[in-house]
Amino acid sequence: MISLSLEVIRHCKDYEDVLNAFLSAFSSVISISKLLLHRLNWRHKLILVESIVHDWTFVKDASSRDIMLKYARKGRLGAMVFLSLGCASCVFLFSSLLLSDIKMPWDDEEEQIYNKTHEKKLLLAAYCVFSTYTSFAYGLVEILQSLQIFVNCISQCGNDGFFFTLTMHTCGQFEVLRMDFAAVSCEGLLYRAQLDNLLKRHHRLIRMAHHLKGAFDTVILA
C-alpha cells in the first residue's frame, strides 16, 4: 500500500499506471479495514463459531443432519466461488505481465525493437519506488508483488466466503426449526414442553442472526 501510494503521489510514469496504482492501493486499504473490523468485532464471531460447534455436536436426528449438510455444502460452494473469482483475477494480472514481453506476428519492426529495450513491466505499478533494478532485483520485486496480490486476494475472498458460510449455517438452523415446528403434535401430553423448547431455540436463532449482523455490517459497509 505504501509503495503504491508513492506511485500515486509522485506519478513517475503515465496516468494509466497512476490509475492502476490507485486502484490497487485502494483495494489494499479495504482489505486492511476489513481485517481491523474483524478484530474489533471478534466477540460476535466467537459466539457464532461456538454456536456452530454446539449445533453440530448435539444434532439430534438424521433429517436435521441432512438439512445442515445441505446448507453446509451451499456455504462451501459459495466460498469456493468467491475464491475462484479471486484466483481468476490473480491469473489475469500474472498473464498480463507474461504476455507483455511476447512478440506478436503483427507487430512491426519498430515495436519489436521497443519491446527489447523498454523497461520491464511490474505486476503492480510501483515504478517510483523500484525505479532502477538489476535482473536479480527484478525477480525479487516480482516475488514480493506476487505475495502482495495473493494476500490481498485471500483477504477479500476469505472475508466474503466466511460471511456466506456463517449465513448458510444460520439459514439451515431456521430450516431445521421450521421442520421441528411442523412435526409438533398438539394431541400429545408433552407438546407444551416441546413447544417451549422450540421457542427457546427460536429465540437463540434470533440472537445468532443479531450477532451475524453485528459481526459483518461494518465489514460489508467497508
PyMOL CGO cylinders between C-alpha atoms (Angstrom):
from pymol import cmd
from pymol.cgo import CYLINDER

trace = [
    CYLINDER, 0.00, 0.00, 0.00, 2.89, 2.36, 0.80, 0.3, 1, 1, 1, 1, 1, 1,
    CYLINDER, 2.89, 2.36, 0.80, 4.72, 1.73, -2.47, 0.3, 1, 1, 1, 1, 1, 1,
    CYLINDER, 4.72, 1.73, -2.47, 1.52, 2.15, -4.50, 0.3, 1, 1, 1, 1, 1, 1,
    CYLINDER, 1.52, 2.15, -4.50, 0.63, 5.35, -2.64, 0.3, 1, 1, 1, 1, 1, 1,
    CYLINDER, 0.63, 5.35, -2.64, 4.05, 6.78, -3.50, 0.3, 1, 1, 1, 1, 1, 1,
    CYLINDER, 4.05, 6.78, -3.50, 3.34, 5.96, -7.15, 0.3, 1, 1, 1, 1, 1, 1,
    CYLINDER, 3.34, 5.96, -7.15, 0.11, 7.96, -6.99, 0.3, 1, 1, 1, 1, 1, 1,
    CYLINDER, 0.11, 7.96, -6.99, 1.77, 10.92, -5.25, 0.3, 1, 1, 1, 1, 1, 1,
    CYLINDER, 1.77, 10.92, -5.25, 4.91, 11.11, -7.39, 0.3, 1, 1, 1, 1, 1, 1,
    CYLINDER, 4.91, 11.11, -7.39, 3.39, 9.75, -10.68, 0.3, 1, 1, 1, 1, 1, 1,
    CYLINDER, 3.39, 9.75, -10.68, 6.74, 8.94, -12.30, 0.3, 1, 1, 1, 1, 1, 1,
    CYLINDER, 6.74, 8.94, -12.30, 5.15, 7.43, -15.41, 0.3, 1, 1, 1, 1, 1, 1,
    CYLINDER, 5.15, 7.43, -15.41, 1.93, 7.92, -17.37, 0.3, 1, 1, 1, 1, 1, 1,
    CYLINDER, 1.93, 7.92, -17.37, -1.53, 8.35, -15.90, 0.3, 1, 1, 1, 1, 1, 1,
    CYLINDER, -1.53, 8.35, -15.90, -2.59, 4.77, -16.69, 0.3, 1, 1, 1, 1, 1, 1,
    CYLINDER, -2.59, 4.77, -16.69, 0.00, 3.43, -14.25, 0.3, 1, 1, 1, 1, 1, 1,
    CYLINDER, 0.00, 3.43, -14.25, -1.06, 6.03, -11.69, 0.3, 1, 1, 1, 1, 1, 1,
    CYLINDER, -1.06, 6.03, -11.69, -4.68, 4.89, -12.00, 0.3, 1, 1, 1, 1, 1, 1,
    CYLINDER, -4.68, 4.89, -12.00, -3.70, 1.23, -11.66, 0.3, 1, 1, 1, 1, 1, 1,
    CYLINDER, -3.70, 1.23, -11.66, -1.64, 2.05, -8.59, 0.3, 1, 1, 1, 1, 1, 1,
    CYLINDER, -1.64, 2.05, -8.59, -4.54, 3.99, -7.08, 0.3, 1, 1, 1, 1, 1, 1,
    CYLINDER, -4.54, 3.99, -7.08, -6.99, 1.12, -7.60, 0.3, 1, 1, 1, 1, 1, 1,
    CYLINDER, -6.99, 1.12, -7.60, -4.56, -1.45, -6.18, 0.3, 1, 1, 1, 1, 1, 1,
    CYLINDER, -4.56, -1.45, -6.18, -3.76, 0.73, -3.17, 0.3, 1, 1, 1, 1, 1, 1,
    CYLINDER, -3.76, 0.73, -3.17, -7.46, 1.33, -2.52, 0.3, 1, 1, 1, 1, 1, 1,
    CYLINDER, -7.46, 1.33, -2.52, -8.07, -2.42, -2.63, 0.3, 1, 1, 1, 1, 1, 1,
    CYLINDER, -8.07, -2.42, -2.63, -5.33, -2.86, -0.03, 0.3, 1, 1, 1, 1, 1, 1,
    CYLINDER, -5.33, -2.86, -0.03, -6.94, -0.21, 2.17, 0.3, 1, 1, 1, 1, 1, 1,
    CYLINDER, -6.94, -0.21, 2.17, -10.25, -2.08, 2.01, 0.3, 1, 1, 1, 1, 1, 1,
    CYLINDER, -10.25, -2.08, 2.01, -8.54, -5.36, 2.94, 0.3, 1, 1, 1, 1, 1, 1,
    CYLINDER, -8.54, -5.36, 2.94, -6.83, -3.79, 5.96, 0.3, 1, 1, 1, 1, 1, 1,
    CYLINDER, -6.83, -3.79, 5.96, -10.09, -2.13, 7.02, 0.3, 1, 1, 1, 1, 1, 1,
    CYLINDER, -10.09, -2.13, 7.02, -11.94, -5.45, 6.88, 0.3, 1, 1, 1, 1, 1, 1,
    CYLINDER, -11.94, -5.45, 6.88, -9.28, -7.23, 8.93, 0.3, 1, 1, 1, 1, 1, 1,
    CYLINDER, -9.28, -7.23, 8.93, -9.25, -4.49, 11.57, 0.3, 1, 1, 1, 1, 1, 1,
    CYLINDER, -9.25, -4.49, 11.57, -13.04, -4.50, 11.78, 0.3, 1, 1, 1, 1, 1, 1,
    CYLINDER, -13.04, -4.50, 11.78, -12.97, -8.28, 12.23, 0.3, 1, 1, 1, 1, 1, 1,
    CYLINDER, -12.97, -8.28, 12.23, -10.62, -7.82, 15.16, 0.3, 1, 1, 1, 1, 1, 1,
    CYLINDER, -10.62, -7.82, 15.16, -12.87, -5.18, 16.69, 0.3, 1, 1, 1, 1, 1, 1,
    CYLINDER, -12.87, -5.18, 16.69, -15.97, -7.40, 16.37, 0.3, 1, 1, 1, 1, 1, 1,
    CYLINDER, -15.97, -7.40, 16.37, -14.31, -10.65, 17.43, 0.3, 1, 1, 1, 1, 1, 1,
    CYLINDER, -14.31, -10.65, 17.43, -16.83, -11.35, 20.21, 0.3, 1, 1, 1, 1, 1, 1,
    CYLINDER, -16.83, -11.35, 20.21, -19.68, -11.69, 17.74, 0.3, 1, 1, 1, 1, 1, 1,
    CYLINDER, -19.68, -11.69, 17.74, -17.70, -14.16, 15.65, 0.3, 1, 1, 1, 1, 1, 1,
    CYLINDER, -17.70, -14.16, 15.65, -16.70, -16.16, 18.71, 0.3, 1, 1, 1, 1, 1, 1,
    CYLINDER, -16.70, -16.16, 18.71, -20.36, -16.59, 19.66, 0.3, 1, 1, 1, 1, 1, 1,
    CYLINDER, -20.36, -16.59, 19.66, -21.23, -17.61, 16.10, 0.3, 1, 1, 1, 1, 1, 1,
    CYLINDER, -21.23, -17.61, 16.10, -18.44, -20.20, 15.86, 0.3, 1, 1, 1, 1, 1, 1,
    CYLINDER, -18.44, -20.20, 15.86, -19.29, -21.63, 19.31, 0.3, 1, 1, 1, 1, 1, 1,
    CYLINDER, -19.29, -21.63, 19.31, -22.93, -21.88, 18.23, 0.3, 1, 1, 1, 1, 1, 1,
    CYLINDER, -22.93, -21.88, 18.23, -21.94, -23.77, 15.08, 0.3, 1, 1, 1, 1, 1, 1,
    CYLINDER, -21.94, -23.77, 15.08, -19.84, -26.20, 17.12, 0.3, 1, 1, 1, 1, 1, 1,
    CYLINDER, -19.84, -26.20, 17.12, -22.76, -26.70, 19.50, 0.3, 1, 1, 1, 1, 1, 1,
    CYLINDER, -22.76, -26.70, 19.50, -25.22, -27.33, 16.64, 0.3, 1, 1, 1, 1, 1, 1,
    CYLINDER, -25.22, -27.33, 16.64, -23.03, -29.96, 15.00, 0.3, 1, 1, 1, 1, 1, 1,
    CYLINDER, -23.03, -29.96, 15.00, -22.18, -31.61, 18.32, 0.3, 1, 1, 1, 1, 1, 1,
    CYLINDER, -22.18, -31.61, 18.32, -25.74, -32.00, 19.57, 0.3, 1, 1, 1, 1, 1, 1,
    CYLINDER, -25.74, -32.00, 19.57, -27.64, -32.61, 16.34, 0.3, 1, 1, 1, 1, 1, 1,
    CYLINDER, -27.64, -32.61, 16.34, -30.48, -34.98, 17.20, 0.3, 1, 1, 1, 1, 1, 1,
    CYLINDER, -30.48, -34.98, 17.20, -31.70, -36.91, 14.18, 0.3, 1, 1, 1, 1, 1, 1,
    CYLINDER, -31.70, -36.91, 14.18, -30.63, -37.82, 10.67, 0.3, 1, 1, 1, 1, 1, 1,
    CYLINDER, -30.63, -37.82, 10.67, -33.10, -35.50, 8.94, 0.3, 1, 1, 1, 1, 1, 1,
    CYLINDER, -33.10, -35.50, 8.94, -31.77, -32.46, 10.81, 0.3, 1, 1, 1, 1, 1, 1,
    CYLINDER, -31.77, -32.46, 10.81, -28.23, -33.50, 9.99, 0.3, 1, 1, 1, 1, 1, 1,
    CYLINDER, -28.23, -33.50, 9.99, -29.11, -33.84, 6.31, 0.3, 1, 1, 1, 1, 1, 1,
    CYLINDER, -29.11, -33.84, 6.31, -30.51, -30.30, 6.27, 0.3, 1, 1, 1, 1, 1, 1,
    CYLINDER, -30.51, -30.30, 6.27, -27.38, -28.97, 7.99, 0.3, 1, 1, 1, 1, 1, 1,
    CYLINDER, -27.38, -28.97, 7.99, -25.19, -30.81, 5.49, 0.3, 1, 1, 1, 1, 1, 1,
    CYLINDER, -25.19, -30.81, 5.49, -27.16, -29.35, 2.59, 0.3, 1, 1, 1, 1, 1, 1,
    CYLINDER, -27.16, -29.35, 2.59, -26.63, -25.80, 3.80, 0.3, 1, 1, 1, 1, 1, 1,
    CYLINDER, -26.63, -25.80, 3.80, -23.00, -26.52, 4.72, 0.3, 1, 1, 1, 1, 1, 1,
    CYLINDER, -23.00, -26.52, 4.72, -22.40, -27.62, 1.12, 0.3, 1, 1, 1, 1, 1, 1,
    CYLINDER, -22.40, -27.62, 1.12, -24.03, -24.43, -0.11, 0.3, 1, 1, 1, 1, 1, 1,
    CYLINDER, -24.03, -24.43, -0.11, -21.75, -22.40, 2.12, 0.3, 1, 1, 1, 1, 1, 1,
    CYLINDER, -21.75, -22.40, 2.12, -18.68, -24.25, 0.94, 0.3, 1, 1, 1, 1, 1, 1,
    CYLINDER, -18.68, -24.25, 0.94, -19.73, -23.86, -2.70, 0.3, 1, 1, 1, 1, 1, 1,
    CYLINDER, -19.73, -23.86, -2.70, -20.21, -20.12, -2.25, 0.3, 1, 1, 1, 1, 1, 1,
    CYLINDER, -20.21, -20.12, -2.25, -16.83, -19.78, -0.55, 0.3, 1, 1, 1, 1, 1, 1,
    CYLINDER, -16.83, -19.78, -0.55, -15.17, -21.72, -3.38, 0.3, 1, 1, 1, 1, 1, 1,
    CYLINDER, -15.17, -21.72, -3.38, -16.86, -19.49, -5.98, 0.3, 1, 1, 1, 1, 1, 1,
    CYLINDER, -16.86, -19.49, -5.98, -15.52, -16.36, -4.25, 0.3, 1, 1, 1, 1, 1, 1,
    CYLINDER, -15.52, -16.36, -4.25, -12.04, -17.87, -4.04, 0.3, 1, 1, 1, 1, 1, 1,
    CYLINDER, -12.04, -17.87, -4.04, -12.15, -18.99, -7.67, 0.3, 1, 1, 1, 1, 1, 1,
    CYLINDER, -12.15, -18.99, -7.67, -13.08, -15.50, -8.83, 0.3, 1, 1, 1, 1, 1, 1,
    CYLINDER, -13.08, -15.50, -8.83, -10.22, -14.05, -6.79, 0.3, 1, 1, 1, 1, 1, 1,
    CYLINDER, -10.22, -14.05, -6.79, -7.75, -16.56, -8.22, 0.3, 1, 1, 1, 1, 1, 1,
    CYLINDER, -7.75, -16.56, -8.22, -9.01, -15.80, -11.72, 0.3, 1, 1, 1, 1, 1, 1,
    CYLINDER, -9.01, -15.80, -11.72, -8.26, -12.10, -11.19, 0.3, 1, 1, 1, 1, 1, 1,
    CYLINDER, -8.26, -12.10, -11.19, -4.76, -13.02, -9.98, 0.3, 1, 1, 1, 1, 1, 1,
    CYLINDER, -4.76, -13.02, -9.98, -4.20, -15.19, -13.06, 0.3, 1, 1, 1, 1, 1, 1,
    CYLINDER, -4.20, -15.19, -13.06, -5.35, -12.27, -15.22, 0.3, 1, 1, 1, 1, 1, 1,
    CYLINDER, -5.35, -12.27, -15.22, -2.77, -9.99, -13.60, 0.3, 1, 1, 1, 1, 1, 1,
    CYLINDER, -2.77, -9.99, -13.60, 0.01, -12.55, -13.99, 0.3, 1, 1, 1, 1, 1, 1,
    CYLINDER, 0.01, -12.55, -13.99, -0.90, -13.29, -17.61, 0.3, 1, 1, 1, 1, 1, 1,
    CYLINDER, -0.90, -13.29, -17.61, -0.85, -9.58, -18.49, 0.3, 1, 1, 1, 1, 1, 1,
    CYLINDER, -0.85, -9.58, -18.49, 2.75, -9.45, -17.25, 0.3, 1, 1, 1, 1, 1, 1,
    CYLINDER, 2.75, -9.45, -17.25, 3.79, -12.56, -19.16, 0.3, 1, 1, 1, 1, 1, 1,
    CYLINDER, 3.79, -12.56, -19.16, 2.10, -11.52, -22.40, 0.3, 1, 1, 1, 1, 1, 1,
    CYLINDER, 2.10, -11.52, -22.40, 3.58, -8.02, -22.33, 0.3, 1, 1, 1, 1, 1, 1,
    CYLINDER, 3.58, -8.02, -22.33, 7.01, -9.27, -23.48, 0.3, 1, 1, 1, 1, 1, 1,
    CYLINDER, 7.01, -9.27, -23.48, 5.78, -11.72, -26.13, 0.3, 1, 1, 1, 1, 1, 1,
    CYLINDER, 5.78, -11.72, -26.13, 6.36, -10.69, -29.74, 0.3, 1, 1, 1, 1, 1, 1,
    CYLINDER, 6.36, -10.69, -29.74, 3.20, -10.82, -31.81, 0.3, 1, 1, 1, 1, 1, 1,
    CYLINDER, 3.20, -10.82, -31.81, 3.39, -11.63, -35.56, 0.3, 1, 1, 1, 1, 1, 1,
    CYLINDER, 3.39, -11.63, -35.56, 1.51, -8.44, -36.45, 0.3, 1, 1, 1, 1, 1, 1,
    CYLINDER, 1.51, -8.44, -36.45, 3.91, -6.17, -34.51, 0.3, 1, 1, 1, 1, 1, 1,
    CYLINDER, 3.91, -6.17, -34.51, 6.05, -4.01, -36.79, 0.3, 1, 1, 1, 1, 1, 1,
    CYLINDER, 6.05, -4.01, -36.79, 9.83, -3.86, -36.55, 0.3, 1, 1, 1, 1, 1, 1,
    CYLINDER, 9.83, -3.86, -36.55, 9.91, -0.64, -34.52, 0.3, 1, 1, 1, 1, 1, 1,
    CYLINDER, 9.91, -0.64, -34.52, 7.60, -2.11, -31.88, 0.3, 1, 1, 1, 1, 1, 1,
    CYLINDER, 7.60, -2.11, -31.88, 9.73, -5.25, -31.63, 0.3, 1, 1, 1, 1, 1, 1,
    CYLINDER, 9.73, -5.25, -31.63, 12.85, -3.12, -31.09, 0.3, 1, 1, 1, 1, 1, 1,
    CYLINDER, 12.85, -3.12, -31.09, 10.98, -1.18, -28.43, 0.3, 1, 1, 1, 1, 1, 1,
    CYLINDER, 10.98, -1.18, -28.43, 9.90, -4.40, -26.74, 0.3, 1, 1, 1, 1, 1, 1,
    CYLINDER, 9.90, -4.40, -26.74, 13.56, -5.43, -26.47, 0.3, 1, 1, 1, 1, 1, 1,
    CYLINDER, 13.56, -5.43, -26.47, 14.71, -2.20, -24.90, 0.3, 1, 1, 1, 1, 1, 1,
    CYLINDER, 14.71, -2.20, -24.90, 11.77, -0.93, -22.85, 0.3, 1, 1, 1, 1, 1, 1,
    CYLINDER, 11.77, -0.93, -22.85, 11.63, -1.12, -19.08, 0.3, 1, 1, 1, 1, 1, 1,
    CYLINDER, 11.63, -1.12, -19.08, 10.42, -4.38, -17.63, 0.3, 1, 1, 1, 1, 1, 1,
    CYLINDER, 10.42, -4.38, -17.63, 6.79, -4.32, -16.55, 0.3, 1, 1, 1, 1, 1, 1,
    CYLINDER, 6.79, -4.32, -16.55, 5.84, -4.85, -12.91, 0.3, 1, 1, 1, 1, 1, 1,
    CYLINDER, 5.84, -4.85, -12.91, 2.77, -6.68, -11.62, 0.3, 1, 1, 1, 1, 1, 1,
    CYLINDER, 2.77, -6.68, -11.62, 1.84, -3.62, -9.53, 0.3, 1, 1, 1, 1, 1, 1,
    CYLINDER, 1.84, -3.62, -9.53, 2.65, -0.10, -10.67, 0.3, 1, 1, 1, 1, 1, 1,
    CYLINDER, 2.65, -0.10, -10.67, 5.44, 0.84, -8.26, 0.3, 1, 1, 1, 1, 1, 1,
    CYLINDER, 5.44, 0.84, -8.26, 7.97, 2.31, -10.65, 0.3, 1, 1, 1, 1, 1, 1,
    CYLINDER, 7.97, 2.31, -10.65, 8.73, 5.31, -8.43, 0.3, 1, 1, 1, 1, 1, 1,
    CYLINDER, 8.73, 5.31, -8.43, 9.92, 3.05, -5.61, 0.3, 1, 1, 1, 1, 1, 1,
    CYLINDER, 9.92, 3.05, -5.61, 11.66, 0.48, -7.82, 0.3, 1, 1, 1, 1, 1, 1,
    CYLINDER, 11.66, 0.48, -7.82, 13.00, 2.90, -10.43, 0.3, 1, 1, 1, 1, 1, 1,
    CYLINDER, 13.00, 2.90, -10.43, 16.23, 1.04, -11.26, 0.3, 1, 1, 1, 1, 1, 1,
    CYLINDER, 16.23, 1.04, -11.26, 16.90, -2.62, -10.66, 0.3, 1, 1, 1, 1, 1, 1,
    CYLINDER, 16.90, -2.62, -10.66, 19.00, -5.49, -11.92, 0.3, 1, 1, 1, 1, 1, 1,
    CYLINDER, 19.00, -5.49, -11.92, 17.54, -8.73, -13.22, 0.3, 1, 1, 1, 1, 1, 1,
    CYLINDER, 17.54, -8.73, -13.22, 18.00, -10.36, -9.81, 0.3, 1, 1, 1, 1, 1, 1,
    CYLINDER, 18.00, -10.36, -9.81, 16.33, -7.44, -8.01, 0.3, 1, 1, 1, 1, 1, 1,
    CYLINDER, 16.33, -7.44, -8.01, 13.54, -7.50, -10.61, 0.3, 1, 1, 1, 1, 1, 1,
    CYLINDER, 13.54, -7.50, -10.61, 12.87, -11.15, -9.76, 0.3, 1, 1, 1, 1, 1, 1,
    CYLINDER, 12.87, -11.15, -9.76, 12.72, -10.35, -6.03, 0.3, 1, 1, 1, 1, 1, 1,
    CYLINDER, 12.72, -10.35, -6.03, 10.32, -7.47, -6.69, 0.3, 1, 1, 1, 1, 1, 1,
    CYLINDER, 10.32, -7.47, -6.69, 8.07, -9.74, -8.74, 0.3, 1, 1, 1, 1, 1, 1,
    CYLINDER, 8.07, -9.74, -8.74, 8.03, -12.35, -5.96, 0.3, 1, 1, 1, 1, 1, 1,
    CYLINDER, 8.03, -12.35, -5.96, 7.18, -9.66, -3.41, 0.3, 1, 1, 1, 1, 1, 1,
    CYLINDER, 7.18, -9.66, -3.41, 4.36, -8.26, -5.52, 0.3, 1, 1, 1, 1, 1, 1,
    CYLINDER, 4.36, -8.26, -5.52, 3.01, -11.75, -6.23, 0.3, 1, 1, 1, 1, 1, 1,
    CYLINDER, 3.01, -11.75, -6.23, 2.77, -12.37, -2.48, 0.3, 1, 1, 1, 1, 1, 1,
    CYLINDER, 2.77, -12.37, -2.48, 1.09, -8.99, -2.02, 0.3, 1, 1, 1, 1, 1, 1,
    CYLINDER, 1.09, -8.99, -2.02, -1.52, -9.81, -4.66, 0.3, 1, 1, 1, 1, 1, 1,
    CYLINDER, -1.52, -9.81, -4.66, -2.08, -13.27, -3.20, 0.3, 1, 1, 1, 1, 1, 1,
    CYLINDER, -2.08, -13.27, -3.20, -2.54, -11.97, 0.36, 0.3, 1, 1, 1, 1, 1, 1,
    CYLINDER, -2.54, -11.97, 0.36, -4.92, -9.26, -0.82, 0.3, 1, 1, 1, 1, 1, 1,
    CYLINDER, -4.92, -9.26, -0.82, -6.92, -11.83, -2.80, 0.3, 1, 1, 1, 1, 1, 1,
    CYLINDER, -6.92, -11.83, -2.80, -7.21, -14.19, 0.19, 0.3, 1, 1, 1, 1, 1, 1,
    CYLINDER, -7.21, -14.19, 0.19, -8.23, -11.31, 2.44, 0.3, 1, 1, 1, 1, 1, 1,
    CYLINDER, -8.23, -11.31, 2.44, -11.02, -10.17, 0.13, 0.3, 1, 1, 1, 1, 1, 1,
    CYLINDER, -11.02, -10.17, 0.13, -12.36, -13.59, -0.87, 0.3, 1, 1, 1, 1, 1, 1,
    CYLINDER, -12.36, -13.59, -0.87, -11.87, -15.20, 2.54, 0.3, 1, 1, 1, 1, 1, 1,
    CYLINDER, -11.87, -15.20, 2.54, -13.95, -12.49, 4.19, 0.3, 1, 1, 1, 1, 1, 1,
    CYLINDER, -13.95, -12.49, 4.19, -16.85, -12.99, 1.76, 0.3, 1, 1, 1, 1, 1, 1,
    CYLINDER, -16.85, -12.99, 1.76, -16.64, -16.78, 1.96, 0.3, 1, 1, 1, 1, 1, 1,
    CYLINDER, -16.64, -16.78, 1.96, -16.61, -16.72, 5.77, 0.3, 1, 1, 1, 1, 1, 1,
    CYLINDER, -16.61, -16.72, 5.77, -19.69, -14.48, 5.86, 0.3, 1, 1, 1, 1, 1, 1,
    CYLINDER, -19.69, -14.48, 5.86, -21.53, -16.65, 3.33, 0.3, 1, 1, 1, 1, 1, 1,
    CYLINDER, -21.53, -16.65, 3.33, -20.72, -19.86, 5.23, 0.3, 1, 1, 1, 1, 1, 1,
    CYLINDER, -20.72, -19.86, 5.23, -21.97, -18.46, 8.55, 0.3, 1, 1, 1, 1, 1, 1,
    CYLINDER, -21.97, -18.46, 8.55, -25.12, -17.17, 6.88, 0.3, 1, 1, 1, 1, 1, 1,
    CYLINDER, -25.12, -17.17, 6.88, -25.87, -20.53, 5.28, 0.3, 1, 1, 1, 1, 1, 1,
    CYLINDER, -25.87, -20.53, 5.28, -25.49, -22.29, 8.63, 0.3, 1, 1, 1, 1, 1, 1,
    CYLINDER, -25.49, -22.29, 8.63, -27.96, -19.86, 10.21, 0.3, 1, 1, 1, 1, 1, 1,
    CYLINDER, -27.96, -19.86, 10.21, -30.41, -20.45, 7.37, 0.3, 1, 1, 1, 1, 1, 1,
    CYLINDER, -30.41, -20.45, 7.37, -30.03, -24.19, 7.86, 0.3, 1, 1, 1, 1, 1, 1,
    CYLINDER, -30.03, -24.19, 7.86, -30.87, -23.87, 11.55, 0.3, 1, 1, 1, 1, 1, 1,
    CYLINDER, -30.87, -23.87, 11.55, -34.03, -21.93, 10.73, 0.3, 1, 1, 1, 1, 1, 1,
    CYLINDER, -34.03, -21.93, 10.73, -34.96, -24.69, 8.27, 0.3, 1, 1, 1, 1, 1, 1,
    CYLINDER, -34.96, -24.69, 8.27, -34.46, -27.33, 10.98, 0.3, 1, 1, 1, 1, 1, 1,
    CYLINDER, -34.46, -27.33, 10.98, -36.60, -25.27, 13.37, 0.3, 1, 1, 1, 1, 1, 1,
    CYLINDER, -36.60, -25.27, 13.37, -39.37, -24.98, 10.79, 0.3, 1, 1, 1, 1, 1, 1,
    CYLINDER, -39.37, -24.98, 10.79, -39.32, -28.74, 10.29, 0.3, 1, 1, 1, 1, 1, 1,
    CYLINDER, -39.32, -28.74, 10.29, -39.46, -29.36, 14.05, 0.3, 1, 1, 1, 1, 1, 1,
    CYLINDER, -39.46, -29.36, 14.05, -42.37, -26.95, 14.42, 0.3, 1, 1, 1, 1, 1, 1,
    CYLINDER, -42.37, -26.95, 14.42, -44.27, -28.78, 11.69, 0.3, 1, 1, 1, 1, 1, 1,
    CYLINDER, -44.27, -28.78, 11.69, -43.69, -32.10, 13.47, 0.3, 1, 1, 1, 1, 1, 1,
    CYLINDER, -43.69, -32.10, 13.47, -45.20, -30.95, 16.79, 0.3, 1, 1, 1, 1, 1, 1,
    CYLINDER, -45.20, -30.95, 16.79, -48.50, -32.68, 17.57, 0.3, 1, 1, 1, 1, 1, 1,
    CYLINDER, -48.50, -32.68, 17.57, -50.97, -30.86, 19.78, 0.3, 1, 1, 1, 1, 1, 1,
    CYLINDER, -50.97, -30.86, 19.78, -52.62, -34.13, 20.75, 0.3, 1, 1, 1, 1, 1, 1,
    CYLINDER, -52.62, -34.13, 20.75, -49.74, -35.41, 22.87, 0.3, 1, 1, 1, 1, 1, 1,
    CYLINDER, -49.74, -35.41, 22.87, -49.23, -34.75, 26.55, 0.3, 1, 1, 1, 1, 1, 1,
    CYLINDER, -49.23, -34.75, 26.55, -45.77, -33.25, 26.14, 0.3, 1, 1, 1, 1, 1, 1,
    CYLINDER, -45.77, -33.25, 26.14, -46.48, -30.83, 23.33, 0.3, 1, 1, 1, 1, 1, 1,
    CYLINDER, -46.48, -30.83, 23.33, -46.28, -27.83, 25.67, 0.3, 1, 1, 1, 1, 1, 1,
    CYLINDER, -46.28, -27.83, 25.67, -42.75, -28.80, 26.70, 0.3, 1, 1, 1, 1, 1, 1,
    CYLINDER, -42.75, -28.80, 26.70, -41.80, -29.39, 23.07, 0.3, 1, 1, 1, 1, 1, 1,
    CYLINDER, -41.80, -29.39, 23.07, -43.23, -26.03, 22.09, 0.3, 1, 1, 1, 1, 1, 1,
    CYLINDER, -43.23, -26.03, 22.09, -41.35, -24.34, 24.92, 0.3, 1, 1, 1, 1, 1, 1,
    CYLINDER, -41.35, -24.34, 24.92, -38.04, -25.86, 23.72, 0.3, 1, 1, 1, 1, 1, 1,
    CYLINDER, -38.04, -25.86, 23.72, -38.75, -24.77, 20.15, 0.3, 1, 1, 1, 1, 1, 1,
    CYLINDER, -38.75, -24.77, 20.15, -39.50, -21.22, 21.25, 0.3, 1, 1, 1, 1, 1, 1,
    CYLINDER, -39.50, -21.22, 21.25, -36.22, -21.13, 23.16, 0.3, 1, 1, 1, 1, 1, 1,
    CYLINDER, -36.22, -21.13, 23.16, -34.38, -22.35, 20.05, 0.3, 1, 1, 1, 1, 1, 1,
    CYLINDER, -34.38, -22.35, 20.05, -36.16, -19.69, 18.00, 0.3, 1, 1, 1, 1, 1, 1,
    CYLINDER, -36.16, -19.69, 18.00, -35.00, -17.02, 20.45, 0.3, 1, 1, 1, 1, 1, 1,
    CYLINDER, -35.00, -17.02, 20.45, -31.45, -18.42, 20.25, 0.3, 1, 1, 1, 1, 1, 1,
    CYLINDER, -31.45, -18.42, 20.25, -31.51, -18.25, 16.45, 0.3, 1, 1, 1, 1, 1, 1,
    CYLINDER, -31.51, -18.25, 16.45, -32.73, -14.65, 16.56, 0.3, 1, 1, 1, 1, 1, 1,
    CYLINDER, -32.73, -14.65, 16.56, -29.76, -13.83, 18.80, 0.3, 1, 1, 1, 1, 1, 1,
    CYLINDER, -29.76, -13.83, 18.80, -27.49, -15.69, 16.38, 0.3, 1, 1, 1, 1, 1, 1,
    CYLINDER, -27.49, -15.69, 16.38, -28.80, -13.57, 13.49, 0.3, 1, 1, 1, 1, 1, 1,
    CYLINDER, -28.80, -13.57, 13.49, -28.22, -10.49, 15.63, 0.3, 1, 1, 1, 1, 1, 1,
    CYLINDER, -28.22, -10.49, 15.63, -24.59, -11.49, 16.21, 0.3, 1, 1, 1, 1, 1, 1,
    CYLINDER, -24.59, -11.49, 16.21, -24.19, -12.22, 12.49, 0.3, 1, 1, 1, 1, 1, 1,
    CYLINDER, -24.19, -12.22, 12.49, -25.35, -8.69, 11.72, 0.3, 1, 1, 1, 1, 1, 1,
    CYLINDER, -25.35, -8.69, 11.72, -23.09, -7.22, 14.39, 0.3, 1, 1, 1, 1, 1, 1,
    CYLINDER, -23.09, -7.22, 14.39, -20.09, -9.14, 13.07, 0.3, 1, 1, 1, 1, 1, 1,
    CYLINDER, -20.09, -9.14, 13.07, -20.40, -8.14, 9.42, 0.3, 1, 1, 1, 1, 1, 1,
    CYLINDER, -20.40, -8.14, 9.42, -22.46, -4.98, 8.98, 0.3, 1, 1, 1, 1, 1, 1,
    CYLINDER, -22.46, -4.98, 8.98, -19.46, -2.62, 9.27, 0.3, 1, 1, 1, 1, 1, 1,
    CYLINDER, -19.46, -2.62, 9.27, -17.31, -5.00, 7.21, 0.3, 1, 1, 1, 1, 1, 1,
    CYLINDER, -17.31, -5.00, 7.21, -19.89, -5.02, 4.41, 0.3, 1, 1, 1, 1, 1, 1,
    CYLINDER, -19.89, -5.02, 4.41, -20.12, -1.23, 4.64, 0.3, 1, 1, 1, 1, 1, 1,
    CYLINDER, -20.12, -1.23, 4.64, -16.33, -1.05, 4.23, 0.3, 1, 1, 1, 1, 1, 1,
]
cmd.load_cgo(trace, "trace")
